[in-house]
Amino acid sequence: MPDNSDGFEELVAGIEAEMDQALIERRGAAALMFVRIAGALYTEAIGAGVPHDLAKEMATDYWVKEMHGGAALVREEDGDVE
């Protein structure tokens, strides 16, 4: 009986590589969408008269929540942690 383990391993490795590539492409497309939304959020906030620093914080908060769902953004002001 011939040994097909090498062929099977090559097949599995090929499928794994294709899945990794597809995941990378999906994550890249999502990141691009998130950056566009964050930019639009900043632009709209500035257009509505929101100060630059606040508009930047709003866009940053959105970006962090989308890119790092479980992460929390902590800011220190005057030694206090929020």
Secondary structure, 3 states (H helix, E strand, C coil): CCCCHHHHHHHHHHHHHHHHHHHHHHHHHHHHHHHHHHHHHHHHHHHCCCCHHHHHHHHHHHHHHHHCCCCCCCCEECCEEC
